[in-house]
Amino acid sequence: MRQTGAQATRSVAMTTDDALPGGSPTPALDVARVLALLDASRHSLAALAAAVDLASQRHAELVALYVEDIDLLRCATFPFSCEIGAQSGLTRPLTSASLEASIALQLQRVQQALATAVAGRDLHHRLEVSRGQIAAEALTKAEPGDVLVLGKAGTSERWGNRLGSTSRRLILEAPCTVLLWDERHPFRRGPLRWLDTRGNDPAQNPAIPTIPQWLAALFDEAAPLSARHAGELENLLAHADAGGLLLHRGELESLLREDEEVIARVPLPILVIP
């Protein structure tokens, strides 16, 4: 019987390997865990691939999170609820039974994607399935030492270049570093850009924020980016095809106040630090 409480949680799969190939012991972890929030969308599956690579490099535990959206399930209880086909445009009644079947199918896809992503790797990994509000569940599970890997857009990707509401909340509230991934732009190693808004007065702003060396090692040298506003940032990065962008949460909040979708249009992975 499937649990229906908002806090229902179960562990679906776990693989543990205590040594590297050849029998050498696994090095000590310098990151608690790599968390990947999955919903079977293209963006989340691309984020899963990035999370697997990151966890493998650091010999850290990979925790894939799948949350059965309780808000969506509640919608099915209304007598007027219906769903519209993304391709056909046809409407049909939205029932609890049909929604449960859809969630079960999506979970199967997530399980298959995780199994494929970790195949052949010596990697501690597990899939945690819970039922609740997606962002709230992810925030409950994330801890300060973790890295949370997200796709920029979840199931909202079909509506174009938009930052998903779940991703937006998590990058603004997560207690840990967040790596925001974009499926449309394959990752290429390059500079890790950071916002330098000091102008001619270096005392106005501190130097590049400190991030763990293992995370910085994913990129080449740190590169200051002179951008004070969202429009300047977008113009400077319009043709960027390698590396990433580092934002302190306060900088992110300021950018989103200016332009809610500027982050969605940046064609690079984005690291957000608390």
N, C-alpha and C positions, 0 to 999 in steps of 0.2 A: 504493500500500500504506500503510495506517495504521500509524504508529509505536506501539509498545506500551510503551516505557520510561517510567518515572515522570517523567522530565524532558523528554519530547517536547513541543516547542512549535512552533507555526506561526502565522503571521500570515495571517488569512483575508481581511481587507478593509481598505482605507485610502483616505481621501479627504483631500486637502490643498488649502486655499485660503489664499493669502498676503495677501489684502486684504479689507477690508470692502466692502460695497456702495458703488459710486461710485468705487472705486479707491483709497481712503485706506488707508495701511498699517495692519496689525494692531498694536495697542499691545503694549508689552513685557509679558511674562507675569510675574505676581507669585505664581503657584502653579505648581508643576512640572507636575502632571497631575491630572486627575480620573479615578479608577478606579471602574468599576462591575462588581461581581461578579454574574454572571447565571446563572440556572438555569431560566428560563422560567416560574417561579412568579409569581403575582400580585404578591407583595411585591417580587420582584427587578425585575419590569417597571416597577412604580411607582418603584422606586429608580433605574432607568435614566432615566425621564423627569426626575427631579430632577437626576441627574448631567448630562444633556444641557443643561438650563437653566443649571446652575452653570457648566459649561464654556463655554457660549455667552456668558454674561455676562462672563467673565474672559478670553475668547479663549485658553483653555488647551486642551491636547490632551485628548481623551476616549479612554480606553482601556477597552474592554469586555472583561472576562475571563470565559471559559467553561472550566471544568475538568471533564474527563471523569473521574469518580470511580473511581479504581483500586481502592479498597476494595470498592465495589459489584461491580466486575468480578471481583474475586477470589472474592466470595461465589458467583458463578455456577459456579465450578469444583467446588463441593461437590455430591455426588450427591443429597443430600437437599434442596437449595435449591428453594424455590418462591416464587411471588409471589401475593398475595391482592388481588383486585380491590377498589378503594376503594368502589365502588358496589354491586357484586354480592356481594362476600364470597366469591366462588369462588376456589379455588386452581388454579394451573397450574404446571408445571415452569419453573424459571428457568434458562435456558441462556445460554451466552456469545453465541450467534448472536442470540437474541431481545433480549438486553441491548444488544448493539452496534447493532441496528436501532433500539432505543428511544433510545439516545444520539444516533444520527445524526438522528433525527426532532426531538429536543430542540434540537440544534444548528441545524437549519433554522429552528425557531421563534425561536431567539435571533437568528439572522442577519436574519430578517424584521422582528423587533421593533426591532433596531438601525437597519435601513434606514428604517423608518417614523419612528422617533424623531428621526433627524437630517435627514429630508427637508426641503429648502428652507432649510437653515441653512449659513452659512459657518463650518464647524467642522472642525478637524483631528480625525480620529477613526480608530480601527482596532479590530479584534476580534482578540484573542489567544486561541488555543485550545491547551490543554495537557492532559496526562494525568498524574494523580498524586492525592495527598490534597488535597482542596479547600482547606482552611485553609492547609496548608503551602505550596501553590503560590501562593496570594494573598499570603502573608507574604513569600515570596521576591521577588515582583514589586513590592511596595510600598516606597516610599522616603520618607525623612522629610519632604520638601517636598510630597508628594502629599496629596490628600483621597480617602479610600476611602469609597464610598457603598454601603451594604448595605440589604437588606430585613431586617426583624426576624425573619421566619420564611421559610425556603425551602420545600422540599417538605414540611416538617413542618407547614405552615399548616393542613392538613386536620384536624390533631388539636387545633385550638383555639388559644387565646391562649398561645403558648409562644415563648420566645426560642430560635431554632435553635442547635444546638451549634456550627455553623460561625461564625455571627454572634457567639456568645458568645466563642469563642476569639479572633476577630479584634479585637473591641473591647477585649480584655484584652492583646493582644500586638502589635498593629500598630504600626509605628514612626512612623506619621503620624496626623493627625487623621482620625477616622472619623465619618461622618454616617450615623446609623441611621434608616432610613425606615420608616414604617408605612402600608401601603396602605389601611388601614381609615379613616384620618382625613386627608382632603384638607388640604394645607398652606394656612394663612392667615397672612399677615404679622402679627407681634405681638411681644411682649417676649421677649428671650432671658433665661430665668431661670437663676440660678446659686445654688448652695447657700451660704448664710451661716449658719455654725454658731457664730458668735462669742458669741451671747447678749449679755450686758451687758458683756462684756470684748472690745473690738475687737482687742486684741493677741493674742487666741487664734488668729486665723485671718487670713491675708492677704486683700486685696481681690480682686475678680473676676480670674480668670486672664486673662492676655493672649492674645488670638487675633488672627489677621490681620484687618485692617480690612475687606478684601473679603468675608471670611466673616461678620464681624459685620454687614455691610451687608445681609445677607439678612433681618435682624430689625430691630425697633425698638429702643428703649432697653434697656440691661441692667437686669434687675429681680432684686434679692436675694430669696431664698426661704428662710425660716427653717424648716428641716427637719433634724433630727438623725438621724432613723431612717427606714427604708424605709416603714413604715406612715404616718408623717407626710407623707412625700413623696407617696405615693399619694393620700392624702386631700386634700392641697392641690391636686393636679393632676387630680382625678377629673373635673371639669367643664371643664377647660381646652380651648379649641378654636382657639387661635391661638398663633403663636410657637414657641418651642422650649425645650429644656433643655440646659444646658451642664454637663458633668461632667468633672472631672479624673479620670484613671484610678484614683488612690488612692481617690477618693470612690466611683467605680463598684464597685471591689472590695469596699469596706465594705458597700455596699448589697446586693450579690449574696450576701455572706456571711449577711446577715440574711434575705433573701428572694430565692431564685434567679429568680423570675419577675416581680419588681416592675418591671423595665425593660420587659418585654413588655406590662404593663398601663398604662404611662404613655402617654396618647393624644397624644403630641407627637413631632416629630422630635427626636433626641437627638444632640448633638455631644459626642464623647469626645476629649479632648486628652491626649497622653502625659504 
